[in-house]
């Protein structure tokens, strides 16, 4: 949602600059030719890098402008008439870079990556499913979960310790899983676009949120299982 809004604002800014640039021309060039020149001017050689998980392409060489300059010289067209629109196409790429950079703090402010509410707000249809044979029969306490969402804080992930706890007893063929349940039916915060798989700890007090890029572990003081529902 934030990225879409920023993209719209970027195009709106470019459209305003385009309008006033066209308006101040003493001799108005053909509009469709101007638009075509602008689009070709956007073609560039870009340096791509990943900044805080966001892919950004920084335009370095104005390939489109160079192509247009060559074509205009060969054809004998008036370069002065269309030059500003060609460069506007190239400069507009910097505008989109700025709007993309602005989405990073905006996204973090509206949808903090380490807050559980980003990944689950609506738990009306929430339930748990067993993902491992060691899981006992439990029923999710949806009301308790809804109350705990704003109170559960991220905790350190002790992955090595967890793994060690599972495989410590080499004599046992039957291993227990620390997170033998998957939480389903929950909806992330509207507009966040957050995608995550959420696992529930075997004691019902921990949640492991797995996103495409990271993991977050949350711990509750109270069990998220209804009492008396196991057997």
Helices and strands as residue ranges (DSSP letters): H 2-23, H 31-41, E 45-51, E 54-61, H 63-75, H 79-110, H 116-119, E 127-130, H 142-148, E 153-155, H 159-167, E 181-184, E 196-200, E 206-211, E 215-219
